[in-house]
Amino acid sequence: MKPRCLILPLVFLPLAGTMHAATVPKSPNIVILYADDMGYGDLGIQNPESKIPTPNLDQLAKEGMRFTDAHSSSGICTPSRFALLTGMYHWRRLHGIVNSWDKSVFKEEDVTLPEMLKQNGYTTACIGKWHLGWDWEALRKPDAPKPLVGNNKQVRAAAEFDWSKPHSRRPPGSRV
């Protein structure tokens, strides 16, 4: 029997892919759960003594395939997410956490997991914490005041941005 779901219990909820082409043999759904500070023993299916009830995740794991020997490239969010999405060792590009108003850590030529999945007929989505930088200037209103800077932090107001505008640099894999 072929598994219906592929579960990678790692550490955010960045991707969910489904096959929609009727002429191609059905591929498995792929769900990657990438949650900060989630340990191997936090899921009930992997630890009957877990103090955290995880019945829905346990059910997904029972019906699918689990990979239980995975390692993060970093103990902090930005580098580990970057490595997961690109397959690149994060030290080649970055070392720390991207702050709220920082530019994207991705380069246009980077090939990402969502892009590879799209090439194979999957539809991808990123749900949850992104924390990999963004092109904020693409959404900034032309008449918006310059951000206030103090203690190496920028202070910006939501009204400074046109939220109805399409973003010029979407997360990798979401480019049309």
C-alpha positions in Angstrom: 0.0 0.0 0.0 1.4 3.4 -1.0 1.5 6.0 1.7 -1.0 8.9 1.3 0.9 11.5 3.2 4.6 12.3 3.8 5.3 13.9 7.2 8.6 15.5 8.1 8.3 16.4 11.8 11.1 19.0 11.9 10.8 22.3 13.5 6.9 25.9 11.1 4.3 25.0 8.8 5.9 26.2 5.6 4.7 24.0 2.8 1.7 21.9 1.8 1.7 20.4 -1.7 -1.0 18.5 -3.6 -1.0 16.9 -7.0 -3.8 18.1 -9.2 -3.0 16.7 -12.7 -5.4 13.8 -13.4 -3.3 12.3 -16.1 -0.2 11.8 -13.9 0.0 9.0 -11.3 -1.0 10.4 -7.9 2.0 11.7 -6.0 1.9 11.8 -2.2 0.9 14.9 -0.4 3.9 16.6 1.3 3.5 18.4 4.6 6.5 19.8 6.4 5.9 20.9 10.0 8.8 23.2 11.0 8.1 24.4 14.5 10.6 26.4 16.6 11.8 24.4 19.7 9.8 21.3 18.9 11.6 18.2 20.2 11.4 14.6 19.0 9.6 13.6 22.1 6.9 16.3 22.0 4.7 14.3 19.6 2.6 11.5 21.2 3.3 9.1 18.4 7.0 9.3 19.2 6.7 9.5 22.9 3.7 8.0 24.8 4.8 10.0 27.9 4.6 13.3 26.1 2.9 16.1 28.1 1.6 17.7 25.0 -1.6 16.2 23.4 -1.0 15.9 19.6 -3.8 13.7 18.3 -4.1 15.3 14.9 -0.3 15.2 14.2 -0.3 11.6 15.6 -3.0 10.7 13.1 -1.2 12.3 10.2 2.0 10.4 11.2 0.1 7.0 11.5 -1.4 7.4 8.0 1.7 8.6 6.3 5.5 8.3 6.3 7.8 9.7 9.0 11.4 10.6 8.8 12.7 10.7 12.3 16.5 11.3 11.9 16.6 14.9 10.7 18.9 17.6 11.9 18.6 21.4 11.7 21.5 23.4 10.3 21.0 25.9 13.1 19.3 26.3 16.4 17.7 29.6 15.3 14.9 30.2 12.8 16.3 32.2 9.8 19.3 30.0 9.1 17.4 26.7 9.6 14.5 27.8 7.4 16.9 29.0 4.7 18.7 25.7 4.7 15.4 23.7 4.5 14.2 25.7 1.6 17.4 25.8 -0.4 19.3 22.7 0.6 22.2 25.0 1.1 24.3 25.0 4.3 23.3 28.4 5.8 26.9 29.4 6.7 27.5 30.0 3.0 25.2 33.0 3.1 24.1 34.0 6.6 24.6 33.3 10.3 22.0 35.1 12.3 18.3 36.0 12.5 16.8 38.3 9.9 15.1 41.3 11.7 11.6 42.5 10.9 12.6 45.0 8.2 15.6 43.3 6.7 16.0 42.4 3.1 15.5 38.9 1.8 18.2 36.4 2.3 17.4 34.8 -1.0 19.0 35.6 -4.3 17.1 35.5 -7.6 19.1 32.5 -8.8 18.4 30.4 -5.7 16.4 27.2 -6.4 14.1 26.3 -3.6 12.2 23.2 -2.5 8.8 24.8 -3.5 10.2 25.6 -7.0 11.4 22.0 -7.4 8.0 20.7 -6.2 6.2 23.1 -8.7 8.3 21.7 -11.5 6.9 18.3 -10.6 3.2 19.3 -10.6 2.7 20.3 -7.0 0.9 23.4 -5.7 2.8 24.9 -2.7 2.0 27.2 0.1 3.8 28.8 3.0 1.7 29.2 6.2 3.1 30.7 9.3 6.3 32.4 10.3 8.4 33.5 7.3 11.3 35.4 9.0 13.6 35.3 6.0 13.4 39.0 5.0 11.4 40.8 2.4 11.5 43.7 -0.1 9.6 46.2 2.0 10.3 49.1 -0.4 8.1 47.4 -3.0 5.0 48.0 -0.7 6.1 51.3 0.8 3.8 54.3 -0.2 5.8 56.9 -2.2 4.8 59.7 0.2 5.5 57.7 3.4 7.9 59.2 5.9 11.4 57.7 6.3 11.4 55.1 9.1 12.5 56.2 12.6 15.8 54.6 13.6 17.0 54.2 17.2 19.0 51.6 19.0 19.7 49.9 15.6 16.0 49.3 15.2 13.5 50.7 12.7 10.1 51.9 13.8 7.5 51.8 11.0 3.7 52.3 10.9 1.3 49.9 9.0 -0.1 53.0 7.2 3.3 53.4 5.6 2.6 50.5 3.3 0.1 49.8 0.5 -1.0 46.3 1.5 -3.2 45.9 -1.6 -0.1 46.1 -3.8 1.4 42.8 -5.1 4.7 42.1 -3.6 7.6 42.2 -6.1 9.7 39.6 -4.3 7.4 36.9 -3.0 8.7 33.8 -1.1 10.7 31.6 -3.5 8.5 29.1 -5.3 5.6 31.5 -5.4 6.7 33.4 -8.4 4.3 33.2 -11.3 
